[in-house]
């Protein structure tokens, strides 16, 4: 058996960085930027008003000063003249500051009557002008790679960029295996086990930035498994579920090896998830997940998500870990790295982790309630209430 860290190193070596494509910025949310974007102009491109008020010269801003209103500057309709002594230009938030104006007196600090304004007592010293390039200047960059969040999309759009280069979403084929399985919704499934893991795995992969596709169930026969691999051969990665252990009916590994699979490792010092394999099948990475549903989903979080992120150019790194205190004592850990289902307790700024008593790898109801996976190193000693432990927050990547 190898450690989770060693397994990830092998998998990072297996998976290729995916190719790129150019897409409309409007359809790029959640994608990974592949090429740095550079601004060709300042933002804002000209000085603008931060408030509704009057654009004036600095020397005219004295309590009791009476100024003549000579025009108006609104967003998209700038004043065409220049500011001068004794003059004021009505201006609105976001509008272009007229040439020569040195500050904006907010409307609350003046009294307007007819075509004049009178500056009141007690005005503040704020100029209320946003300078040209105050947000960023021409040549500023949005570096790649990075996930395109809503704020990043708005930033790039403000640079007047309509298309971006992004990494193509990896196409990942998921092959459920086993004679005992039937697909969800099958009316003749009374004597079968529902192939539930595939949907959860697909959802995890999709949230990580991939395009998953669930293939037909491969039965516990060599010809059926071969057919499954042939159907999935055009994918960027093949993920099998079940059939990779050492029982008489666990045929995925031997059949795949006969077809040309080059195995990199088999078995992890991980709980749940010991019977996990990885290799290359005709230049395509293959990851064989355990059949138990919790094992399959936990391995998807711990192994598949980092693999997808590496394919998308986001680097070679395990899931991020945080630390929080335990709500209750827990006994010492065994020889494998244990990913224990847990829930958060307490307010956001004082959370603690309560680990479920039942950690069997068949209990999907427990995983569904979990907020996090507490990571116990091999041989970790008993931990007392209040001790800090590491955890991975589910869905936080």
Secondary structure as the mmCIF struct_conf table of DSSP 4:
data_model
#
loop_
_struct_conf.conf_type_id
_struct_conf.id
_struct_conf.beg_label_comp_id
_struct_conf.beg_label_asym_id
_struct_conf.beg_label_seq_id
_struct_conf.end_label_comp_id
_struct_conf.end_label_asym_id
_struct_conf.end_label_seq_id
STRN STRN1 UNK A 2 UNK A 2
HELX_RH_AL_P HELX_RH_AL_P1 UNK A 4 UNK A 14
BEND BEND1 UNK A 15 UNK A 15
HELX_LH_PP_P HELX_LH_PP_P1 UNK A 16 UNK A 19
STRN STRN2 UNK A 20 UNK A 24
HELX_RH_3T_P HELX_RH_3T_P1 UNK A 25 UNK A 27
TURN_TY1_P TURN_TY1_P1 UNK A 29 UNK A 30
STRN STRN3 UNK A 32 UNK A 33
BEND BEND2 UNK A 35 UNK A 35
STRN STRN4 UNK A 37 UNK A 38
BEND BEND3 UNK A 40 UNK A 41
STRN STRN5 UNK A 43 UNK A 43
BEND BEND4 UNK A 44 UNK A 46
STRN STRN6 UNK A 48 UNK A 49
BEND BEND5 UNK A 50 UNK A 52
STRN STRN7 UNK A 53 UNK A 56
HELX_RH_3T_P HELX_RH_3T_P2 UNK A 58 UNK A 60
BEND BEND6 UNK A 62 UNK A 62
TURN_TY1_P TURN_TY1_P2 UNK A 63 UNK A 64
STRN STRN8 UNK A 66 UNK A 73
STRN STRN9 UNK A 74 UNK A 74
TURN_TY1_P TURN_TY1_P3 UNK A 75 UNK A 76
STRN STRN10 UNK A 77 UNK A 77
BEND BEND7 UNK A 80 UNK A 81
STRN STRN11 UNK A 82 UNK A 82
TURN_TY1_P TURN_TY1_P4 UNK A 85 UNK A 86
STRN STRN12 UNK A 87 UNK A 91
TURN_TY1_P TURN_TY1_P5 UNK A 93 UNK A 94
HELX_LH_PP_P HELX_LH_PP_P2 UNK A 95 UNK A 95
STRN STRN13 UNK A 96 UNK A 96
HELX_LH_PP_P HELX_LH_PP_P3 UNK A 97 UNK A 98
STRN STRN14 UNK A 99 UNK A 99
TURN_TY1_P TURN_TY1_P6 UNK A 100 UNK A 100
STRN STRN15 UNK A 103 UNK A 106
HELX_RH_3T_P HELX_RH_3T_P3 UNK A 107 UNK A 109
STRN STRN16 UNK A 110 UNK A 113
TURN_TY1_P TURN_TY1_P7 UNK A 114 UNK A 115
STRN STRN17 UNK A 116 UNK A 119
HELX_LH_PP_P HELX_LH_PP_P4 UNK A 120 UNK A 120
TURN_TY1_P TURN_TY1_P8 UNK A 121 UNK A 122
STRN STRN18 UNK A 129 UNK A 130
HELX_LH_PP_P HELX_LH_PP_P5 UNK A 131 UNK A 131
TURN_TY1_P TURN_TY1_P9 UNK A 132 UNK A 133
BEND BEND8 UNK A 134 UNK A 135
STRN STRN19 UNK A 136 UNK A 136
TURN_TY1_P TURN_TY1_P10 UNK A 138 UNK A 139
STRN STRN20 UNK A 141 UNK A 142
BEND BEND9 UNK A 144 UNK A 145
STRN STRN21 UNK A 146 UNK A 147
HELX_RH_AL_P HELX_RH_AL_P2 UNK A 150 UNK A 158
TURN_TY1_P TURN_TY1_P11 UNK A 159 UNK A 160
STRN STRN22 UNK A 163 UNK A 167
HELX_LH_PP_P HELX_LH_PP_P6 UNK A 168 UNK A 170
STRN STRN23 UNK A 171 UNK A 176
STRN STRN24 UNK A 177 UNK A 177
TURN_TY1_P TURN_TY1_P12 UNK A 179 UNK A 180
STRN STRN25 UNK A 181 UNK A 182
TURN_TY1_P TURN_TY1_P13 UNK A 184 UNK A 185
TURN_TY1_P TURN_TY1_P14 UNK A 187 UNK A 188
TURN_TY1_P TURN_TY1_P15 UNK A 190 UNK A 191
BEND BEND10 UNK A 192 UNK A 192
STRN STRN26 UNK A 193 UNK A 194
HELX_RH_AL_P HELX_RH_AL_P3 UNK A 197 UNK A 208
TURN_TY1_P TURN_TY1_P16 UNK A 209 UNK A 209
STRN STRN27 UNK A 211 UNK A 214
HELX_LH_PP_P HELX_LH_PP_P7 UNK A 215 UNK A 217
STRN STRN28 UNK A 218 UNK A 218
HELX_LH_PP_P HELX_LH_PP_P8 UNK A 219 UNK A 219
BEND BEND11 UNK A 220 UNK A 221
HELX_RH_AL_P HELX_RH_AL_P4 UNK A 222 UNK A 231
TURN_TY1_P TURN_TY1_P17 UNK A 232 UNK A 234
BEND BEND12 UNK A 235 UNK A 236
STRN STRN29 UNK A 237 UNK A 241
BEND BEND13 UNK A 242 UNK A 242
BEND BEND14 UNK A 245 UNK A 247
TURN_TY1_P TURN_TY1_P18 UNK A 248 UNK A 249
HELX_RH_AL_P HELX_RH_AL_P5 UNK A 252 UNK A 259
TURN_TY1_P TURN_TY1_P19 UNK A 260 UNK A 260
STRN STRN30 UNK A 261 UNK A 266
STRN STRN31 UNK A 268 UNK A 268
BEND BEND15 UNK A 269 UNK A 269
STRN STRN32 UNK A 270 UNK A 271
BEND BEND16 UNK A 272 UNK A 272
BEND BEND17 UNK A 275 UNK A 275
STRN STRN33 UNK A 277 UNK A 281
TURN_TY1_P TURN_TY1_P20 UNK A 282 UNK A 283
STRN STRN34 UNK A 284 UNK A 289
BEND BEND18 UNK A 291 UNK A 292
HELX_RH_AL_P HELX_RH_AL_P6 UNK A 293 UNK A 299
HELX_RH_PI_P HELX_RH_PI_P1 UNK A 300 UNK A 304
HELX_RH_AL_P HELX_RH_AL_P7 UNK A 305 UNK A 311
TURN_TY1_P TURN_TY1_P21 UNK A 312 UNK A 313
BEND BEND19 UNK A 314 UNK A 314
BEND BEND20 UNK A 316 UNK A 316
HELX_LH_PP_P HELX_LH_PP_P9 UNK A 318 UNK A 320
STRN STRN35 UNK A 322 UNK A 326
BEND BEND21 UNK A 327 UNK A 328
STRN STRN36 UNK A 330 UNK A 330
HELX_LH_PP_P HELX_LH_PP_P10 UNK A 331 UNK A 333
BEND BEND22 UNK A 335 UNK A 336
STRN STRN37 UNK A 337 UNK A 345
BEND BEND23 UNK A 346 UNK A 346
HELX_RH_3T_P HELX_RH_3T_P4 UNK A 348 UNK A 350
STRN STRN38 UNK A 352 UNK A 355
BEND BEND24 UNK A 357 UNK A 357
TURN_TY1_P TURN_TY1_P22 UNK A 361 UNK A 362
HELX_RH_AL_P HELX_RH_AL_P8 UNK A 364 UNK A 369
BEND BEND25 UNK A 371 UNK A 371
STRN STRN39 UNK A 372 UNK A 376
TURN_TY1_P TURN_TY1_P23 UNK A 378 UNK A 379
HELX_LH_PP_P HELX_LH_PP_P11 UNK A 380 UNK A 382
STRN STRN40 UNK A 383 UNK A 383
TURN_TY1_P TURN_TY1_P24 UNK A 385 UNK A 386
STRN STRN41 UNK A 388 UNK A 393
TURN_TY1_P TURN_TY1_P25 UNK A 394 UNK A 395
#
